[in-house]
Amino acid sequence: MQTSSDRHEYPAHWEADVVLRDGGTARVRPITVDDAERLVSFYEQVSDESKYYRFFAPYPRLSAKDVHRFTHHDFVDRVGLAATVGGEFIATVRYDRIGPDGAPASSPADEAEVAFLVQDAHQGRGIASALLEHIAAVARERGIRRFAAEVLPANSKMIKVFTDAGYTQKRSFEDGVVRLEFGLEPTDRSLAVQQAREQRAEARSVQRLLAPGSVAVIGAGRTPGGVGRSLLDNIRDAGFTGRLYAVNKALPPERKELDGAAGVPAHRSVRDIDGPVDLAVVAVPADDVPETVAECGEHGVQGIVVVSAGYAEAGPDGRERQRALVRQARSYGMRLIGPNAFGVINTSPEVRLNASLAPQMPRPGRIGLFAQSGAIGIALLSRLHRRGGGVTGVTGVSTFVSSGNRADVSGNDVMQYWYDDPDTDVALMYLESIGNPRKFTRLARRTAAVKPLVVVQGARHGSGPRGHAVRATRLPHATVSALLRQAGVIRVDTITELVDAGLLLARQPLPSGPRVAILGNSESLGLLTYDACLAEGLRPHRPLDLTTGASAADFHAALSRALADDTCDAVVVTAIPALGEPPTDDAALAGALRSAAAATPSKPVLVVHVELGGLAEALSAAASTAPQPAPAAPARPETQATHPAPPDGGRPPTASTRATPQGPAVPAAPLTPVSLPEDAHLIPAYPAAERAVRALAHSVAYAQWRRDAADPGKVPGYEDIDERSAAALIDAQLTRGESLTLGTEETRALLGAYGIHVHRALPAPTADAAVEAARTLGRPVALKVTAPHLRHRADLGGVRLDLADEEQLRRAYAELTDQLGTPEELSPVVQRMAPRGVDTIVRAVIDPAAGAALSFGLAGAPSQLLGDMAHRLIPVTDREAASLVRSIRTAPLLFGWRGSAPVDTPALEELLLRVSRLVDDHPEVVAVGLEPVVVATHGVSVLSASVRLAPPPVRDDLGPRTLPAY
């Protein structure tokens, strides 16, 4: 480590693991005096050309003086970082602080020269780009604001590293050298570049795990049985297209195969395998895993899946064993799934990998699955496999990852892979913990913009599994769920709901709106569906009853008419068994529905079936032909299910194609077979109306989110905001302590700088003081107690309103002190009356894990009891502020409920936007509370406010790319 003459201690917080462009990992850390031999060895492996580009002259070896200079740093004015794999250097970067004349300097000089050197064998892996992000973050921490770099014109790769980084640059050419100067403050472009690189690297790292060219199962038993042997057999039986090896250290030297595993080469160690191994599946006792990982790393294995148990889920000793496992795997540049994992699956015909404990390969399909729990993973695979894809019989799986203890590869990594995976249309995730909610929300928003992301979260009312390392969050689960929904995540509560929604989204188009047509051969089932639609906030048309005698042709005609109706966005078909009909009618009905749906592929169709054993399978069958009606006369308008729901939401009238008051229905035309395209939409079927409608409601809400996300609105600027004065006030207050709640006057001043005016309240320790305060403020006034146990509790009698004269005020003061306590206990205040309106609450908080969130709801015990608060991530746009106001259940009270006057919601939305701006502009403002905010017919009145300041939480999403520290 550094000697005593160095100015700063070794900065361990600069150490980080990073994912490189090819999916491998490297360790970034400061260079110390102990690295002299590593540096010399590294330099010897660099080509003469690369050395020339670094030093602008032939430089075959480093002198002792060079080695001393490049390994002795003060970690302030001279800093060197190295990227390492297996403990050896593969790249270095350093900066030296310089003054205006280019000579070495110290603070307050804020410019530094930067230079890189990357081993030739590792060039093209994105190492220099990653090191630039880290050295820039180090420089900013040390007060450096600009980098300068001199590069030979022929060194196009290094020039590209700088120009592609996204920083604001100045470029010049002098004396045959290109000089680049750029500021180090993150810009929108630099952050976008960084996040795009992060996505490509993390997606590639998962791809290497899911699409390996060769797999070794380490711990495969010599005879059938056991975990390791089951994994080997599952991979072989699935038809894995790559090379498969078995590894068992107890294998006799003369044995080359395992019993019952003909054709699979067996070895005592992964080192004995002649050829590369892309993926190792480890199923050995936990005590043997370190040796196994070391062998894999030395052999060049790219990734490992650890099925072995006995880690963090087993207690403190196991947690430390898990930390060591992650550090060891990353030191060799490997990503890790597990430990305690169920395995991974890839159904692609080019891969056919079942490296899991699932005995059967799932059907190929378009759904990606991620489960932190092996048991839930089994349940999900079983539901999707049963009846051609679970209850709906629609589709299968593209990829499956069970992360176990989620020590390294997490749901965030898999989301990065799914984002541009052409084989995955819908992502389903079972999460028991979210290690990095801020990053998860960012990735979810981007993923949901291109494909549905459905999430169910376990352990919602307690701590997560012991095996998971998660950041603490102060936000309640309901708030986190609301923030996820804002990011486009389809939040569901059960595994059944997860599958129901996922299968609908996988094979049906998104609806254009909430209008739902209902048709079928059961009036009662239609009414249940209608009621379920109303309960889910949809707008159902009155059900169309085809009667129990309806034929497949009747269903076809009715569905065709409903889909052609411009007032219909989706169709739910209800079906019960036709009495006396042969069971072959299941296939005929399925064919009729699929044929009609194929003619209008832009609208989703769902089926609710009761005891029709073959219908779900028939609907999902990949048949090449299906019946379609010949041209027929158009149906009478009276028979179409196009009427909106009755305004009172009561029991709707029903229609029948068998007989109507206007006359007989149009007879159905005969059916003839017609070819369907192979990618025709397959119709999901559900055994209960509530499940079908809930899945449809999720699809409707997600479709609306997609439309809104295309035009998210803007964060408005207000000319009266004084950001500089607010910053000065905050800095002055924080000199008093690291965390503090502002006083009344300081709170009013800070909020006033952002155009948020808090009504003045004067203390009233005596009745005479209350009278004087009323004279100062002007009558009428309100008298309120501010003691913590009575604050904002008007229901306890701690508020007296509309006190118009001195007599009323003195009487109210006496009543309060007689009933509730002494003035010292009550801390009464006097405030001028605000215009009457609706009392609301506005809050903002910065959570260290989830980020900044803005919350809104109505004031009062009922709203608090019901938890009727809405939440949005900060910064909030104008459209998000409008939706925030309208998303609480009690929102009708703001818009003229039961004849009351609508209040000034535009003024309320502006207040929300100003609070959002305050917290976004000044991360030191960690909490804001405005309660109550009275929203009148004209304007808003903030009657009470509180602000808490603290040093801002670390924003790792604005820093360099890193893997979670372990």
Summary of the structure (lengths in Angstrom):
residues: 966
radius of gyration: 33.5
end to end distance: 21.6
largest distance: 106.6
contacts: 3421
relative contact order: 0.06
helix: 37%
strand: 22%
